């Protein structure tokens, strides 16, 4: 069965929850690195949009790892779960996959390397925490939360890895939407940096997602989110 993808940006344009109405008060929580035109997405917005998909998970391709049964707990308040979603980099037009077969210490690294959503490797659940107004991102390839590896060194520093069984400070993100572009940016609350796709890397870390940009400078930090509907 071929999975069908429905772009959230298309739905967001038509949704009243998508963006502030004309004359609405400006956001006061905009960090210094966020350029004009980018606004935070709250859990109610994302849940409303993705809920229309029926939250159907795409079938896995032969040989791909299935998501583990059960769910990991959150270290904070109960969260609303949205998804499954696919994350597409606008830099190379590829979907993000979880590298569950990578050897340590890069096991679970997130890389924008798939030309299509073939199953759990490219599927993620976004969980909203009302208490701190942030999202946790869980990979459905290994049922682990995505963490920012702030203590890694060199080119691997701040790599996004699906490796945590609970969602704490290392696993919290803010999501921003640009109404004009109909695109998204992800910002880690651990280091206050935006997620970029490393298109210029070579080897096993090519296309790796890293929280390393102080600003949204272009397609490196821009993503589209898709609901997986069949």
N, C-alpha and C positions, 0 to 999 in steps of 0.2 A: 504494500500500500504506500502510495506517495503522500508524504505529509503536506498539508496545506498551511501556508503561512499568511497571517494577516498582520500587516504593518500597524503597529500602535500609533504611528504618527498620522496615518490616514484617519483613524478613529478619533485621535485626539483633536484633530482639526474640527470635527463635527460635534465634539462633546462640549457641553457648557462648563465642564469641570476642567477643561484643557488649560485655560489661561485666564488671567484676571480680566474682568470686563473693562471697557473703556472708562477711564476716570477712576479706576480702583486705586487704593492707596499703594504706594511702592513697597516692595519687600524691604524689611529692615534687617533681615538675616543674610543678606547677600555678602559673601566674603569678598575681600579686596580683589582676588584673582578672577572673579567672575565678570566677564564683560556684559555690557548692556544687552538685553534681549534674552538672557538666560534666567529662568525662574525655577525655583525648587518645586519638585513634584511630591505631593503628600501621599500617604498610603491610600486614602479614600479615592484619589484620582486614579492611581494605578489599579487598584482593586476593582473599581467601577468599570474601567476599560477592559481589563483582562477577563472579568467575570462574564462578559458577553461571549467569550470563546467556548464556554462550557468546560474549560480547563481540561481538555482532552490531550493526552500525551501522545506524541508521534511514535509509531512503532520503530523499534530498533532494527538496523540493518543486520544481516547475518554476520556473526563474529563480533559484534559490538557488545560491550558489557552492559548488562541490565542494571537499573538502579536497585540498590539494596532495599529490603523491606524495612518498614518502620521509619521513624523520623528522629533526628537529633533534637534535643531540647534547646531552648534559648536561655541564655544566662540572664536575660532581662525580662521585662513584662511580656505577657502573651502577645503574639504578633498575628496580624492578618497575613495570610499567605496568598500571593498572586502568582499565576503561572500555570503550566510551564511556559517560559519565555526563551527566545533565542536572541543572542546579542551579536549584531552584525557591525563590523568595523567599516566605517566609511573611507578609511585610508586604502584598503585593498579589496573591499567588497566581499569579505569572507566572514563566516560565522565562527564564533568562539567555541572552542572545544576544550574539555578537561583532559589533560594528558595523564590518565590513570596508570598507564604502563611505564611512565618515566621512572628511572631509578632515583633514589634519594640523592641529594636533597630536593630535587625538582619534581617529585611525585605530585601530581595534581595541578601542575602549572596550567594556567589558562592561556591559550594561543588562538588567534584569529586565523585559522588555517583551513577551514572546511568550506567547500563550495556549495554545500547544501546541508540541511538539517536531516540527519539520517537516524537519529535516535537520542539516547540518553546522554551521549557525549556532548551534544550541543544544547542540552536542555537545562534550564535553571529556574528555581523558584525564588521569587523576591518576597521577603517577609518584612512587614512593616512593624516597627516598635513605636507605639504611641507615646511611651514615656520619654524617649530621647529623640523622637521624630526622625529616625533614620531607618535604613533598610539593611537587612542581612541578605546575602545572596548564597543560596544553597545549590551546589551542583547535583543534578540527578544521576550523574555517572557513578558517583561514589557516596552520595548522601552526606557530603561534607560541606561545611560553610567555607566561603572564600575569605582568606586572610591576606593582609598585606605584609610581606616579609621585609619589615623595616630593618631588621638586623642582618640581612644578607649583604654581601659586599660586591663591589664591581658591577658588572652589567646585570646581575641578578637582583640587585637591591630594589626593594619595593615591588617585587614580582607578586602578582596575584596567584594564590594557590588554594585549591579546594582541599583543605587538610584538617579543618577543625570540627569537633563534634558539638561544640556549643558556640554561640555568637556573643563575643565580648568586644572590647575596644578595638582589637585588631580586625574585626570582621564587620565594622559598621561603615555604611556608605550613605551619601546624599546623592539624589538624582536630580539633574537639572534638564529642563526642556527649553528648546528655542522654537518659538511659534513660527517664525519666518522660515527657518530651515527645516522644521519638522524633524529635528534630531535631538539626541540626548547626550549628556555628559555625566560621568560618574566621578564623584569626589570622595576620597577616603577621609574619614574623620580622625584616623590615627596620625597622619602626617599633614592633613589639610592640602593634599595635592590631588590633581585630576589624573584619571587613568588615561594612559596613552598606549597605542599599539606600536610596537617596535618593528616597523616595516624594514628598517635598514639592518637589523641584526642578521647574522648568518648562523648556520648550524641549528642545534636543537632548540635554541631560544628565539629563533626567528618568529616574528609576529606575536611575541609574548606581550601580555597586558601588564603594564607597570604603573603604579601610582607615583608619578614623578614630575608632573607638569604643574607649574604655579598658575597657569592660565589656560584657557581654551584657545589655542592658537590656530586651529584649523582641523583638517580631517584626522590628524593623529589622535585627537581627543574626542572625536565625534562618532557616535554610534546610533544605530537604529535598533529598536526592540520589536520583536515579532511574537505574537501569540501562536502557539502550535495547536492547530484546531482539528487535526485529523490525521 
